Every structure is written in structure tokens, then in C-alpha cells.
Amino acid sequence: MITVLVTAFLIAHGLLHPGVWTTPAQPGKPLAFDPGHSWALAAAHVSAAPARAASLALAWYVALVYAVAGAGVAAGSGWWPATAVVAASMGLALKAIWFDPWLSLGVLLDVGVIVAVAGTWPASLY
């Protein structure tokens, strides 16, 4: 049961990344945050279109690596913890470069993945 829950969490959390970054703007309703605005890229004079493309590419990369980590958990592989840490680290980088307070829950989830892997929790998966 734990294997199924961890697998589902990793895959679902990964798939939320492109979902959040590709949310279309609704007429008369502003987006929670602008994936085309990055404080770091703005400081480097990168315009909104390339910044948006980079955020989307990184969000899909994070989703892919989280899905691979989830598949590794499901398969009972020994490499899934390292893959999960890479996915969480890239998720944190994505959220740091395009920081918005709205993304704080995602930051906590990514940190939680790193802490869980570092603490070998849940032990039944190791």
C-alpha cells in the first residue's frame, strides 16, 4: 500500500508542475503568477517569451523525472531515491527562479521529498 501511495504522490506531484505553468489566462481573471516573469531572468534582461518557454521546458522536465522516480518506486528499484532527489531539486530550482509566494506549497512538497529520502522514509521502500 505504501508503494502505491508513494508512486501516486511522486507522479501526481510531478504532473502538477506543467499543469501549473501552462494554466491559460481566463478573461477578466489574472493568473496566480506569471510564468513569463522570472526575477533572475529579468535581471539578465531576458524577455517574457523566452522566460515563459524556459519555465515550461523546466516544468516538463521536472514532471518527467518525478514520473521516472514514481515508476522506480513501483518497480522496486534501488535508484528511485536519487531520481526523486533530482526531481525535487529541479522543482526547487524552478520555483526559485520563477519565485512567487503562490508556489510555496510546491516548495514544501519538494523539500518534503528530499527530507523523506534523506531520512529513508518510509523504510519499507528501501
C-alpha positions in Angstrom: 0.0 0.0 0.0 2.8 2.4 0.8 4.4 1.7 -2.5 1.2 2.6 -4.3 0.8 5.9 -2.3 4.4 7.0 -2.8 4.2 6.1 -6.5 1.0 8.1 -6.9 2.3 11.0 -4.9 5.5 11.3 -7.0 3.8 11.1 -10.3 0.9 13.4 -9.3 3.2 16.0 -7.8 5.4 15.8 -11.0 2.4 16.3 -13.3 1.2 19.3 -11.3 4.3 21.2 -12.5 3.4 21.6 -16.1 -0.2 21.9 -15.1 0.6 25.0 -13.0 3.0 26.5 -15.5 0.6 26.1 -18.5 -2.6 27.3 -16.9 -4.2 29.6 -19.5 -5.3 33.1 -18.6 -9.0 33.5 -18.2 -10.6 36.7 -19.5 -11.0 39.1 -16.6 -9.2 36.9 -14.1 -5.5 37.2 -13.6 -3.2 34.2 -13.3 -2.0 33.3 -9.8 1.6 34.0 -11.1 3.2 34.9 -14.4 5.4 32.0 -15.7 6.9 34.6 -18.1 8.3 36.6 -15.3 11.4 35.4 -13.5 13.3 37.7 -11.2 16.6 36.0 -12.1 16.0 36.1 -15.8 14.7 39.7 -15.7 17.9 40.7 -14.0 19.7 39.1 -17.0 17.4 41.1 -19.4 15.6 38.0 -20.7 12.2 39.0 -22.1 8.9 37.3 -21.1 8.6 34.9 -24.1 11.9 33.1 -23.7 11.4 33.1 -19.9 8.0 31.5 -20.3 9.4 28.9 -22.7 12.2 28.1 -20.3 9.8 27.8 -17.4 7.6 25.4 -19.4 10.5 23.3 -20.5 11.8 23.0 -17.0 8.3 22.2 -15.6 8.0 19.3 -18.1 11.5 18.1 -17.2 10.6 18.1 -13.5 7.4 16.2 -14.4 9.3 13.6 -16.4 11.9 13.0 -13.7 9.2 12.8 -11.0 7.3 10.2 -13.1 10.5 8.2 -13.6 11.1 8.3 -9.8 7.5 7.1 -9.3 7.9 4.3 -11.8 11.1 3.3 -10.0 9.2 3.1 -6.7 6.6 0.9 -8.4 9.2 -1.3 -9.8 11.1 -1.6 -6.5 14.3 -0.3 -8.0 17.2 0.9 -5.9 17.7 4.1 -7.9 14.4 5.8 -7.3 15.6 7.8 -4.3 18.3 9.5 -6.2 15.9 10.3 -9.1 13.4 11.7 -6.6 16.0 14.0 -5.1 17.0 15.2 -8.6 13.3 15.8 -9.4 12.8 17.7 -6.2 15.9 19.7 -6.6 14.9 20.7 -10.1 11.5 21.6 -8.8 13.0 23.8 -6.2 15.2 25.5 -8.8 12.1 26.1 -11.0 10.3 27.6 -8.1 13.3 29.7 -7.0 14.0 31.1 -10.4 10.3 31.9 -11.0 9.5 32.6 -7.4 6.1 33.6 -6.3 4.5 33.1 -2.9 1.7 31.2 -4.6 4.2 28.4 -5.2 5.1 27.9 -1.5 3.2 24.7 -1.1 5.1 23.2 -4.0 8.4 24.3 -2.3 7.3 22.5 0.9 6.4 19.3 -1.1 9.8 19.3 -2.9 11.6 19.9 0.4 9.5 17.1 1.9 10.6 14.7 -0.8 14.3 15.5 -0.1 13.8 15.1 3.7 11.9 11.8 3.2 14.7 10.4 1.0 17.4 11.6 3.3 15.6 10.0 6.3 14.9 6.8 4.3 11.3 7.2 4.9 9.1 5.2 4.5 11.5 2.5 5.5 9.5 -0.2 3.7 10.6 1.2 0.3 14.4 0.9 0.9 
